[in-house]
Amino acid sequence: MIVVILVAMVYLPTLDLHPWGDDFEWLYASTNLIGNPATLLAPINGFIRPVVKMSYVCNAEFLTPSMWIFPATTVAIHLLALALLWRLLSALGWSSWDAAICTFLFGVSSAYSEVTLWAAGRPDSLLLVFMLVALTLVLERGRFSLRHHVALGLAVILAAGSKETWVVLPPLLLGFAWFGAGLSWRQCAVRTAIPFAGLVLYLMAVLGRSGSMGPPDYTRISLHDFAGKLTYSGLRPLGLESYSNGSLWVALLVATILLAGALLFLWTGDSVGIGGILWFVLTVAPTLIIPYSPSRYNYLPLIGFWMASCATFRLIRDRMGVWLRGGYAVWSIPAVIAVVSYSAVQSVWIQREASDYRRLGEASRVLLAGARKVVRTAPQRLPLVVFNAGKRRIVTEVSMTAQGLPKLLFVRENALLQLVYPAPLLTFAAAPHLGRYVAIDTATIGPSEPAFAVAFTDAGFGEPGPFDALKLANLDPRTKNRVFALRWENWH
């Protein structure tokens, strides 16, 4: 597909991006999957995402000094999603060119750079891949055989293992089956029975699970937040996000436009337009209770936005083009100019976004090089204490001086350079296939127990040396949260 090739060319200069931040956490959580598959379902930061873990395991098997496999895999997942989106739009009756233009407008956007320029953002793109596979299966013409049910069930399982917002998939499948394929309610019920059964089981498992799933820790029910998030999601693709101030009137305007669009598409029988409105509303809904908006939250809703926008353009073109001399040619010229201009602007912004992530990646590259020297010097059989005396706050720096779009990045305040804690970093620098460093309480290291210590400053890691437990006991209490004691544990 020419669309996939064009988008791949836009992302080609970004394949030098280095893993950073959450990437080390994902690798740390995925280190012993082959030896202990049960860890596949172990939560990371409260989330259970086994498919994401498996993607990191696959990357770890093909590591090179340049780490190109991480950005290459992340971009490849996005490109696969684009190919599946084009196929879905074609299955809904659009011409190859109309489907390609809509796919390209979504695929070249810089609004969700977190998903395509950072490996830790790939849960959204992985989820999209399996959502599109499920939709394509449900919309297939003819008899829905056992083979279709099995394939659909597998797609649903993989979607659920990618990200929690997969819960929007069953109602999305039902809506597309009813409006897109024109199936009867009985046929819709048969084809979506497995997804809805999976949703019920999933919710029962989540509600019955002890402890927090993660999201409830930072969710907030607020009408003001709802209004702000809805207007932001609706106005962001138009570059008007500055108006998303939580005003109820602006939110009502966006909601009215969505309702008017849905009624228009229902009246004209445009299945893609209806699907676009439904897609946008369902994928925005899970984010409304979260009081912040990282760029990855734009990824799924943007598909609905472009489906509805392109459906509107097609409607105007088809209705008005026959009244004008030249027909479609009158509309094709300005449309081509608009698409080319948009793609050029977005391509520039993607490179500017990549420059911000490159700064974080380069800092992590230096950290990793220093960590490898530490693990070669410090014996694994002895505890290792890391003193974080660094003052540089690279994540805050990038957020405050971003060359690309404004960024909402997670800050690990006491971590090395705000990027990564010592245990995941040193494990990755050592031999993660043999074992890993685990954090321990410094009090468990006795005064006479041999141990090694290493200091970290803005200049990097120092030379590891013998650890003095008495000095640790005399540290200022405010400094102790920047001291990390680690012990190596072998897998076997």
FIDREN-869622 format. One record per residue (C-alpha): y, z, x; residue in one letter. Coordinates in pm, 1 decimal, padded with zeros to 6 digits. Each point is the difference from the previous one (the first is absolute). Example, Ala and Ser with C-alpha at 12.3 -4.5 7.8 and 13.67 -1.06 7.14 Angstrom:
BEGIN
> -00450.0/00780.0/01230.0/a
> 00344.0/-00066.0/00137.0/s
//
This chain:
BEGIN
> 00000.0/00000.0/00000.0/m
> 00342.1/-00097.6/00126.4/i
> 00152.4/00322.1/-00139.5/v
> -00233.7/00216.4/00207.9/v
> 00082.3/-00204.4/00311.5/i
> 00375.4/00027.2/-00055.4/l
> -00011.3/00376.8/-00055.9/v
> -00230.9/00040.4/00301.2/a
> 00259.4/-00179.6/00214.5/m
> 00266.4/00245.4/-00115.3/v
> -00215.2/00294.9/00106.8/y
> -00128.7/-00151.8/00323.8/l
> 00273.5/00162.4/00216.7/p
> -00095.8/00343.6/-00136.6/t
> -00351.7/00008.7/00145.4/l
> 00122.8/00199.5/00299.9/d
> 00069.7/00309.2/-00211.9/l
> -00174.3/00312.7/00128.2/h
> -00162.6/00268.2/-00221.1/p
> 00211.5/00310.6/-00057.4/w
> 00025.4/00311.6/-00214.9/g
> -00251.1/-00004.6/-00284.1/d
> -00216.0/-00254.6/00182.1/d
> -00120.1/00270.3/00239.4/f
> -00069.7/00231.1/-00293.9/e
> -00212.3/-00269.6/-00167.3/w
> -00186.1/-00070.4/00324.0/l
> -00056.3/00373.6/00051.7/y
> -00143.8/00034.5/-00351.4/a
> -00224.7/-00304.0/00054.5/s
> -00143.5/00083.2/00342.3/t
> -00351.2/00106.5/-00104.6/n
> -00064.2/-00215.3/-00307.4/l
> -00297.5/-00177.0/00153.1/i
> -00165.2/00322.5/00117.9/g
> 00089.9/00197.3/-00313.1/n
> 00064.0/-00229.9/-00299.1/p
> 00083.6/00301.7/-00217.6/a
> 00340.7/00015.8/00168.2/t
> 00077.5/-00327.0/-00174.8/l
> 00081.0/00204.6/-00311.1/l
> 00180.8/00278.5/00183.9/a
> 00365.4/00018.7/-00109.8/p
> 00283.6/-00084.4/00236.3/i
> 00328.1/00165.0/-00095.7/n
> -00154.2/00066.4/-00340.0/g
> -00102.6/-00362.2/-00064.9/f
> -00350.4/-00148.0/-00007.8/i
> 00021.0/-00361.7/00120.0/r
> -00332.0/-00106.4/00155.8/p
> 00082.6/-00372.3/00001.6/v
> 00308.5/00064.3/00211.9/v
> -00207.1/00209.7/00239.0/k
> -00253.6/-00279.9/00034.6/m
> 00278.1/-00244.6/00086.0/s
> 00109.7/00230.0/00282.8/y
> -00358.7/00033.9/00122.2/v
> -00026.1/-00379.2/00016.0/c
> 00326.9/-00016.7/00194.1/n
> -00115.6/00270.0/00241.6/a
> -00309.5/-00203.7/00083.4/e
> 00216.0/-00284.9/00130.8/f
> 00267.8/00192.3/00187.0/l
> 00189.8/-00177.2/00275.0/t
> 00279.5/00132.6/00224.7/p
> 00257.7/-00187.6/-00210.4/s
> -00130.3/00144.7/-00329.8/m
> 00063.0/-00336.8/-00169.4/w
> -00300.2/00054.8/-00229.0/i
> 00195.4/00250.2/-00212.9/f
> 00293.7/-00223.8/-00099.3/p
> -00229.5/-00303.3/-00017.9/a
> -00229.8/00173.8/-00249.3/t
> 00294.2/00126.0/-00206.1/t
> 00154.3/-00347.9/-00024.0/v
> -00339.1/-00158.9/-00069.9/a
> -00052.6/00230.9/-00300.1/i
> 00340.5/-00106.2/-00134.9/h
> -00084.4/-00368.5/00048.9/l
> -00331.9/00045.7/-00180.1/l
> 00186.7/00160.5/-00289.8/a
> 00231.8/-00303.3/-00013.8/l
> -00292.9/-00240.4/-00018.8/a
> -00150.7/00203.7/-00284.4/l
> 00334.8/00016.9/-00181.7/l
> 00032.5/-00379.1/00015.2/w
> -00350.9/-00032.7/-00139.3/r
> 00079.1/00241.9/-00283.9/l
> 00315.6/-00186.2/-00100.7/l
> -00190.9/-00328.7/00008.6/s
> -00270.9/00151.3/-00220.3/a
> 00272.0/00096.7/-00248.9/l
> 00096.4/-00365.5/-00036.3/g
> 00282.8/-00049.1/00248.0/w
> 00012.5/-00312.6/00212.9/s
> -00082.9/00037.0/00368.0/s
> 00367.1/-00041.2/00096.1/w
> 00130.9/00254.2/-00250.2/d
> -00265.7/00249.6/00108.9/a
> 00079.5/-00067.2/00366.8/a
> 00374.8/00055.6/-00044.5/i
> -00048.3/00328.9/-00184.1/c
> -00252.1/00115.1/00261.6/t
> 00231.6/-00099.6/00284.7/f
> 00300.5/00183.2/-00147.9/l
> -00205.5/00316.9/-00015.4/f
> -00172.7/-00051.8/00333.8/g
> 00313.0/-00050.2/00209.0/v
> 00195.3/00296.1/-00138.3/s
> 00128.1/00267.7/00237.0/s
> 00028.3/00259.8/-00279.0/a
> -00341.4/00152.8/00079.8/y
> -00003.2/-00028.4/00381.0/s
> -00180.6/00333.7/00029.6/e
> -00312.6/-00165.3/-00143.5/v
> -00006.9/-00304.6/00226.6/t
> 00149.8/00134.5/00325.0/l
> -00179.1/00334.3/00024.0/w
> -00376.2/00047.1/-00014.2/a
> 00040.6/00329.9/-00186.9/a
> 00162.2/-00194.3/-00283.4/g
> -00308.5/-00209.6/-00064.2/r
> -00140.5/00214.0/-00287.7/p
> 00231.3/-00193.7/-00233.3/d
> -00105.9/-00342.3/00125.6/s
> -00369.1/00095.7/-00003.8/l
> 00041.1/00121.0/-00357.0/l
> 00171.2/-00327.0/-00092.9/l
> -00288.0/-00205.0/00141.1/v
> -00258.5/00176.1/-00216.3/f
> 00228.9/-00001.0/-00305.4/m
> 00034.7/-00378.1/00027.5/l
> -00374.1/-00044.0/00048.5/v
> -00063.1/00206.4/-00314.6/a
> 00258.5/-00195.8/-00199.8/l
> -00145.0/-00333.6/00110.1/t
> -00347.2/00112.2/-00108.0/l
> 00116.7/00121.0/-00341.9/v
> 00189.3/-00324.9/-00065.8/l
> -00294.2/-00227.6/00082.0/e
> -00090.4/-00235.1/-00282.3/r
> -00342.8/-00008.0/-00154.9/g
> -00269.5/00261.9/-00024.2/r
> 00061.0/00331.2/00173.6/f
> -00335.4/00055.1/00165.0/s
> -00159.4/00295.5/00176.4/l
> 00117.1/-00148.8/00329.0/r
> 00359.7/00022.1/-00123.4/h
> -00045.4/00364.0/-00106.6/h
> -00142.9/00094.8/00340.0/v
> 00276.1/-00180.6/00190.3/a
> 00266.2/00153.9/-00223.5/l
> -00147.2/00347.8/00045.7/g
> 00002.8/-00045.1/00377.9/l
> 00362.7/-00117.4/-00006.5/a
> 00096.6/00305.0/-00207.9/v
> -00178.0/00237.7/00240.2/i
> 00173.9/-00155.8/00300.7/l
> 00336.0/00014.6/-00178.3/a
> -00055.1/00368.5/-00076.4/a
> -00085.7/00056.2/00365.8/g
> 00323.9/-00163.3/00112.1/s
> 00270.2/00193.7/-00184.6/k
> 00034.1/00234.7/-00295.3/e
> 00228.1/-00235.2/-00193.1/t
> -00306.4/-00212.1/-00074.4/w
> 00004.1/00186.5/-00332.8/v
> 00236.5/-00270.8/-00132.4/v
> -00272.9/-00262.2/00048.7/l
> -00208.5/00051.5/-00320.1/p
> 00298.0/-00034.5/-00239.7/p
> 00123.9/-00292.7/00210.6/l
> -00338.3/-00171.0/-00034.1/l
> 00004.8/00058.0/-00374.7/l
> 00350.8/-00143.9/-00033.3/g
> -00075.7/-00310.6/00203.9/f
> -00329.1/-00056.9/-00183.2/a
> 00174.3/00019.5/-00337.9/w
> 00322.1/-00189.6/00077.8/f
> -00106.8/-00209.0/00299.3/g
> -00346.7/-00118.7/-00092.6/a
> 00046.5/00024.0/-00376.7/g
> -00324.9/00191.8/-00039.5/l
> -00095.3/00182.5/-00316.4/s
> 00016.6/00377.8/-00006.6/w
> -00379.0/00014.2/00016.0/r
> -00007.3/-00220.5/00310.6/q
> 00279.5/00204.9/00156.4/c
> -00193.5/00320.6/-00066.5/a
> -00317.2/-00140.4/00156.5/v
> 00175.9/-00127.9/00310.6/r
> 00204.8/00313.7/00062.1/t
> -00264.6/00258.3/-00092.8/a
> -00100.0/00070.3/00361.0/i
> 00359.2/00040.9/00127.6/p
> 00087.0/00240.6/-00282.0/f
> -00324.1/00193.5/00051.2/a
> 00086.0/00024.4/00369.0/g
> 00348.7/00122.1/-00088.6/l
> -00140.6/00277.5/-00221.7/v
> -00243.0/00113.4/00271.4/l
> 00274.2/-00014.0/00263.0/y
> 00239.6/00212.5/-00206.2/l
> -00277.0/00250.0/-00074.6/m
> -00074.6/00026.1/00372.3/a
> 00366.8/00043.6/00087.6/v
> 00065.4/00260.7/-00267.3/l
> -00316.2/00186.2/00088.2/g
> 00066.0/00000.7/00372.2/r
> 00115.0/00329.3/00146.8/s
> 00320.2/-00006.1/00197.0/g
> 00289.8/-00240.7/-00009.8/s
> -00040.6/-00374.9/-00005.5/m
> 00327.6/-00036.7/00187.5/g
> 00237.4/-00167.9/-00246.4/p
> 00055.3/00308.3/-00221.4/p
> 00151.4/00171.2/00305.4/d
> 00304.1/-00225.6/-00005.0/y
> 00017.2/-00145.3/-00348.8/t
> 00281.2/00093.5/-00235.2/r
> 00052.2/-00060.4/-00371.1/i
> 00365.4/-00090.9/-00051.2/s
> 00166.4/-00243.0/-00240.8/l
> 00270.0/-00061.9/00260.5/h
> -00264.6/-00089.8/00259.9/d
> -00181.9/-00221.1/-00251.3/f
> 00320.0/-00190.3/-00073.0/a
> 00084.0/-00034.4/00369.1/g
> -00345.1/-00122.3/00099.9/k
> -00022.7/-00248.7/-00287.5/l
> 00340.2/-00149.5/00074.5/t
> -00071.2/-00005.3/00375.2/y
> -00328.2/-00186.3/-00048.6/s
> 00161.3/-00243.3/-00242.1/g
> 00318.3/-00063.9/00199.3/l
> -00137.2/00015.9/00357.1/r
> -00136.3/-00359.9/00000.4/p
> 00347.6/-00120.4/-00104.9/l
> 00174.5/00193.9/00276.1/g
> 00170.7/00223.5/-00259.2/l
> -00177.4/00324.6/00081.8/e
> 00335.9/00171.7/00062.5/s
> 00037.3/00017.4/-00378.0/y
> -00319.7/00207.9/-00036.5/s
> 00187.5/00329.8/-00016.2/n
> -00212.9/00158.1/-00270.7/g
> 00235.5/-00101.9/-00278.4/s
> -00181.9/-00005.0/-00332.0/l
> 00204.0/-00299.9/-00114.2/w
> -00104.0/-00211.1/00299.0/v
> -00362.9/00103.6/-00056.9/a
> 00030.3/-00100.6/-00365.9/l
> 00141.7/-00336.3/00107.7/l
> -00297.8/-00063.2/00229.0/v
> -00241.6/00115.1/-00271.1/a
> 00173.3/-00229.3/-00252.5/t
> -00031.0/-00298.1/00235.2/i
> -00371.4/00074.5/00045.5/l
> -00050.4/00028.7/-00375.8/l
> 00196.1/-00319.5/-00068.0/a
> -00202.5/-00182.0/00263.6/g
> -00326.7/00120.8/-00149.0/a
> 00104.6/-00113.2/-00348.5/l
> 00113.0/-00338.0/00133.3/l
> -00329.6/-00059.2/00179.3/f
> -00196.9/00112.8/-00305.3/l
> 00197.2/-00243.5/-00216.3/w
> -00053.4/-00290.0/00241.6/t
> -00361.1/00095.3/00077.0/g
> 00061.6/00020.3/00376.6/d
> -00297.2/00199.3/00128.7/s
> 00134.8/00026.9/00356.1/v
> 00337.9/00127.3/-00118.9/g
> -00165.8/00264.8/-00218.6/i
> -00230.0/00089.0/00288.1/g
> 00297.7/00032.7/00233.3/g
> 00178.6/00245.1/-00230.1/i
> -00321.0/00197.7/-00048.4/l
> -00071.3/-00000.3/00374.7/w
> 00352.1/00121.7/00083.7/f
> -00000.3/00280.6/-00256.7/v
> -00349.1/00128.8/00085.4/l
> 00047.5/-00005.3/00378.0/t
> 00343.1/00164.8/-00016.8/v
> -00120.9/00275.4/-00232.9/a
> -00195.8/00208.4/00260.5/p
> 00307.6/00016.3/00227.3/t
> 00238.7/00130.7/-00266.2/l
> -00107.7/00360.8/00053.2/i
> 00059.3/-00019.9/00376.8/i
> 00364.6/00073.2/00088.2/p
> 00028.1/-00240.6/00292.8/y
> -00053.3/-00371.5/00056.3/s
> -00158.9/-00117.9/00326.4/p
> -00018.9/-00377.1/00035.0/s
> -00375.9/-00007.6/-00062.9/r
> 00069.5/00091.5/-00364.0/y
> 00156.3/-00345.0/-00041.4/n
> -00317.5/-00188.0/00093.0/y
> -00196.2/-00006.5/-00324.8/l
> 00294.9/-00007.0/-00246.5/p
> 00154.9/-00294.7/00183.2/l
> -00290.9/-00220.0/-00107.1/i
> 00080.9/00070.2/-00364.1/g
> 00368.2/-00069.0/00064.4/f
> -00066.0/-00342.0/00151.1/w
> -00260.6/-00093.6/-00259.9/m
> 00248.6/00073.2/-00279.4/a
> 00291.4/-00163.6/00185.2/s
> -00191.3/-00318.9/00079.2/c
> -00134.6/-00010.4/-00356.4/a
> 00359.0/00018.9/-00125.7/t
> 00104.2/-00285.4/00229.3/f
> -00295.9/-00210.4/-00114.5/r
> 00094.7/00064.4/-00361.6/l
> 00359.2/-00111.9/00056.4/i
> -00112.4/-00298.2/00204.6/r
> -00251.5/-00116.6/-00256.5/d
> 00231.6/00049.9/-00298.6/r
> 00323.2/-00129.5/00153.2/m
> -00135.7/-00257.7/00243.4/g
> -00100.4/-00241.2/-00275.3/v
> 00357.4/00000.1/-00130.7/w
> 00157.2/-00098.2/00330.8/l
> -00005.8/-00335.3/00173.2/r
> -00233.5/00023.3/00297.4/g
> -00219.4/00262.4/-00165.9/g
> -00171.7/00227.7/00251.2/y
> 00189.7/-00152.2/00291.9/a
> 00318.5/00167.5/-00127.4/v
> -00169.8/00338.3/00038.0/w
> -00212.0/-00062.8/00308.2/s
> 00288.7/-00059.2/00242.3/i
> 00186.7/00329.7/-00059.8/p
> -00334.1/00182.0/-00022.8/a
> -00106.9/-00128.1/00342.5/v
> 00338.0/00093.0/00148.9/i
> -00025.4/00350.2/-00149.0/a
> -00356.2/00054.4/00125.7/v
> 00081.2/-00124.0/00351.4/v
> 00314.9/00213.5/00018.5/s
> -00182.2/00306.4/-00125.7/y
> -00289.2/-00041.9/00242.8/s
> 00238.4/-00047.6/00293.8/a
> 00188.1/00319.4/-00081.9/v
> -00320.9/00196.2/-00054.8/q
> -00149.5/-00128.3/00325.4/s
> 00300.7/00131.7/00190.8/v
> -00026.3/00337.1/-00171.9/w
> -00371.9/00023.0/00076.4/i
> 00074.5/-00043.8/00370.7/q
> 00273.6/00262.8/-00019.5/r
> -00243.9/00233.0/-00174.0/e
> -00254.9/-00069.0/00273.1/a
> 00253.3/00099.7/00263.9/s
> 00025.1/00347.1/-00155.8/d
> -00376.9/00044.7/-00013.5/y
> -00021.2/-00135.2/00353.9/r
> 00217.7/00287.1/00124.2/r
> -00239.2/00251.3/-00155.3/l
> -00300.3/-00188.2/00135.0/g
> 00137.7/-00020.7/00353.4/e
> 00063.8/00375.1/00002.4/a
> -00361.3/00050.5/-00110.3/s
> -00121.7/-00238.4/00269.7/r
> 00168.4/00217.1/00265.9/v
> -00141.4/00314.7/-00159.7/l
> -00350.6/-00144.3/00002.9/l
> 00025.7/-00105.5/00365.1/a
> 00102.1/00353.6/00095.7/g
> -00274.0/00152.5/-00215.4/a
> -00261.8/-00209.1/00180.5/r
> 00112.4/00146.2/00332.1/k
> -00026.5/00350.3/-00145.6/v
> -00357.4/-00042.3/-00127.1/v
> -00107.6/-00142.9/00336.0/r
> 00130.2/00311.2/00176.8/t
> -00074.3/00287.6/-00240.2/a
> -00371.5/00087.5/-00025.0/p
> -00133.4/-00044.1/-00353.3/q
> -00211.0/00314.2/00027.3/r
> 00313.1/00216.9/00018.3/l
> 00260.4/00065.7/-00271.3/p
> 00320.8/-00197.9/00037.4/l
> 00341.3/00136.7/-00097.8/v
> 00287.1/-00242.3/-00056.4/v
> 00357.4/00129.8/00020.8/f
> 00233.2/-00231.8/-00190.7/n
> 00337.7/00041.6/00171.9/a
> 00123.4/-00342.9/-00103.1/g
> 00328.9/-00023.2/-00187.7/k
> 00010.9/-00368.0/-00084.4/r
> -00042.0/-00077.8/-00371.3/r
> -00099.2/-00366.3/00001.8/i
> -00087.1/-00023.3/-00370.8/v
> 00340.4/00137.8/-00097.3/t
> 00165.8/-00233.0/00252.1/e
> -00162.5/-00307.5/-00151.2/v
> 00078.4/00113.1/-00353.5/s
> 00367.1/00054.7/00086.1/m
> 00046.4/-00316.7/00209.9/t
> -00230.1/-00243.8/-00180.1/a
> 00068.2/-00366.1/00074.2/q
> -00189.7/-00100.4/-00311.6/g
> 00001.8/00150.8/-00346.6/l
> 00056.0/00374.3/-00059.6/p
> -00319.5/00191.5/00070.0/k
> -00161.1/00310.4/-00140.4/l
> -00233.3/00110.8/00279.9/l
> -00213.3/00313.3/00008.7/f
> 00116.2/00244.4/00268.2/v
> -00247.6/00225.7/00181.5/r
> 00266.0/00239.2/00121.9/e
> -00204.1/00185.3/00264.8/n
> -00211.0/-00297.4/00107.8/a
> 00045.7/-00188.4/00325.4/l
> 00317.7/-00208.5/-00045.9/l
> -00047.8/00068.5/-00374.7/q
> -00277.6/-00263.0/00013.4/l
> -00340.8/00159.1/00049.0/v
> -00163.2/00336.2/00057.2/y
> -00195.3/00052.3/00323.4/p
> -00352.2/00016.5/-00151.1/a
> -00007.4/-00353.8/-00148.7/p
> 00184.7/-00147.3/00298.8/l
> -00219.7/00155.1/00268.9/l
> -00317.8/-00076.7/-00196.5/t
> 00092.8/-00366.9/-00016.3/f
> 00088.7/00006.6/00370.4/a
> -00335.7/00156.7/00090.3/a
> -00332.8/-00114.6/-00144.3/a
> 00011.5/00023.7/-00381.6/p
> -00350.7/-00143.4/-00029.1/h
> -00131.9/00305.4/00187.9/l
> 00208.3/00279.2/-00152.5/g
> 00351.9/00114.2/-00076.4/r
> 00259.0/00266.2/00075.5/y
> 00042.2/00254.7/-00279.8/v
> 00293.1/00235.9/-00043.3/a
> -00077.8/00369.0/00054.6/i
> 00201.4/00318.8/-00015.1/d
> 00151.9/00083.1/00336.7/t
> -00107.7/00360.5/-00054.3/a
> -00365.0/-00109.4/00031.9/t
> 00057.5/-00077.3/00367.7/i
> -00061.5/00324.8/00184.0/g
> 00221.4/00115.5/00290.2/p
> -00283.5/-00054.2/00248.0/s
> -00140.2/-00319.1/-00155.4/e
> 00055.9/-00305.6/00221.0/p
> 00214.5/-00261.9/-00168.0/a
> 00241.4/-00279.3/00082.4/f
> 00355.7/-00049.1/-00117.3/a
> 00237.7/-00294.6/00003.9/v
> 00367.0/-00021.0/-00087.8/a
> 00156.6/-00287.2/-00188.7/f
> 00367.0/-00087.2/00039.1/t
> 00210.2/-00301.2/-00091.0/d
> -00106.6/-00143.6/00336.2/a
> -00367.1/00016.4/-00100.9/g
> -00301.0/00215.7/00083.6/f
> 00002.2/00211.4/00313.5/g
> -00296.0/00071.2/00224.8/e
> -00265.3/00220.8/-00163.0/p
> -00050.7/00334.2/00169.0/g
> -00161.9/00339.7/-00053.7/p
> 00102.8/00172.6/-00320.5/f
> 00166.0/00343.5/00006.2/d
> -00069.8/00180.1/-00328.9/a
> 00245.5/00276.3/00089.5/l
> 00290.1/-00246.6/00009.9/k
> -00099.4/-00125.8/-00342.5/l
> 00005.2/00353.1/-00138.5/a
> 00356.1/00045.0/00123.8/n
> 00133.9/-00321.7/-00155.6/l
> 00281.6/00011.1/-00251.6/d
> -00168.4/00005.8/-00347.3/p
> 00220.2/-00292.8/-00104.0/r
> -00155.7/-00207.2/00278.1/t
> -00363.8/00077.6/-00075.2/k
> -00022.4/-00261.3/-00276.5/n
> 00049.8/-00258.4/00273.1/r
> -00301.2/00123.4/00195.6/v
> -00333.6/-00161.6/-00081.2/f
> -00335.9/00134.1/00116.3/a
> -00288.1/-00247.2/-00004.9/l
> -00373.5/00012.7/00067.1/r
> -00230.1/-00298.1/00048.8/w
> -00295.7/-00033.3/-00236.3/e
> -00283.5/-00244.3/00063.9/n
> -00150.3/-00184.3/-00295.1/w
> -00354.3/00064.2/00121.9/h
//
